[in-house]
Amino acid sequence: CESQLINHKPVKLVMTNSKKVKLLFVCMGNICRSPTAHGVFRQLVIDENLTDIIEIDSSGTHAYHVGNPPDSRAQQTARSRGIDLSDLTARQARSDDFHEFDYVLAMDSDNYHGLRAICPNGMEERLYMFLDFAPTIKSREVPDPYYGGDSGFEKVFDMVDEASRGLLDDIKSKHLA
C-alpha cells in the first residue's frame, strides 16, 4: 500500500460512521514525534474552533513506552511554542485503529510499514505518510529526535507544524467547503 498523497496529490477521505473526522498520529514509541503532532494539531483545531468536527489521538508502533508521558525534551520544545503535551500518554497502535480513524498518519517509512502490517484488508486508504501534507518539505520522513540533542526536537516541531497546517487545510477543503 502506498501513501495516498504520493507526489502531493489530493486524497479522497473515507469517513467513519461518526460525524467527526478522526486522526491518529503514529511514531515508534509515542513519546516524541506523534505526541508532538498530536499537540500541535490539537492546538490548530482549537484555534479554528473545530473541536466538534475533528478528533485527535496518537500512538506508537512499539510498546516500549506505553503509559508514559511524552519525552521531557518534546514537552519542553512544545511548551516553548505554547503547546501543552502534559496530558498525553503513550499507547500502542492496534489493528482496530483503522476502523476508528479516518487518517492514520505515519511519521516515517518504518512506522508506515509497521502499520501496514497490522492494517486490515480494505482499510489501506486510511494510511498516510504525515509529511505528504507538507509539500515544501523535501523529506517524506519526520526524523526521530530521541537519541539526539534539543535541536532535533526543534526541527521535528517545525516539520510537524508545517504538515499539521497542510493536513488541516486538506480536511477543511473536504469538510468545510
Secondary structure as UniProt FT lines:
FT   TURN            4..5
FT   HELIX           6..8
FT   STRAND          21..27
FT   HELIX           33..47
FT   TURN            48..49
FT   TURN            51..53
FT   STRAND          54..60
FT   TURN            64..67
FT   HELIX           72..80
FT   TURN            81..82
FT   TURN            86..87
FT   TURN            95..96
FT   HELIX           97..100
FT   STRAND          103..106
FT   HELIX           109..118
FT   TURN            121..122
FT   HELIX           124..126
FT   STRAND          127..129
FT   HELIX           130..133
FT   TURN            135..136
FT   TURN            146..147
FT   HELIX           150..175
//
